[in-house]
Amino acid sequence: MSNAFIYRTPGGIPGDVTRREAAIIEPQQYDTDYPCLYFGIPVKLSSGKIRPMAAGDTDQPYGFLVRPYPSQMTASEALGVSTPDISKIADVMVRGYMTVLNLDGTPAKNGTVYYRTQAGSPASYVGRITAENDGSPTVCTAITNCRFMGDADSDGNVEIAFKM
């Protein structure tokens, strides 16, 4: 039975706000020249529009991109892998709790949250969440006032707390 949870329930869907009563979410406009490809990623504010963190960035994120609910995507996409529609207004969590996808390292409760700033293998990890710094500040940037709230599920989904 595929819907039986034997050991643990899934950690959530990247971009979902997990504790809505504690969240501050702002509407923002996408920078269409720098599209956001995933929900639950850190974003920065540049010229009044949001864009994903890029290679070489050392800036602190403005917030995290929220997966809108309810919403209808333009194509049938699997849960957790939908692509943001940059022609609409974005929701950005500037304070609160959210599920994100951790791509590298092992998150631990109260652990430091990083975003990748250097291209590697795969290159799509740039701007995405990681629990490991690789020992070099040029590879990842620590996100201040952001911490993991526990360990990740088997897919890498983990809850974070973020305070702007």
C-alpha angles and dihedrals in degrees: 000000000000097000096057116111106208101173110006140353117248116276094236139264120300110259096023115130104230102195107033096180090065097043131106109199124181130195112238137173121246120239098233091200089064106035122198108233100188141037119238095037126129113257135193131215113238124171090346095305133093125244135167122267109268139206111291095020117140095170121120113249120257089217145304127286111250123217105235117235127228099022139141116223120213092243135031104266130172119259111274097016102074119133119232115252102234092193089072134062116279126227112222122191108217094173133016145049126313142167112244134177113250110206103183138025130013117289117219132188110282090006123148118266118219135183121214116249102174128066114246137141109344101021091207088077092079109113093012129117122271135171094207127074096196087225094280130092089209091065099047137013121217113234108228117225091018127109141166115256095207143321126318127256121242091278094052096256112146137165120246133190116219130186119184 
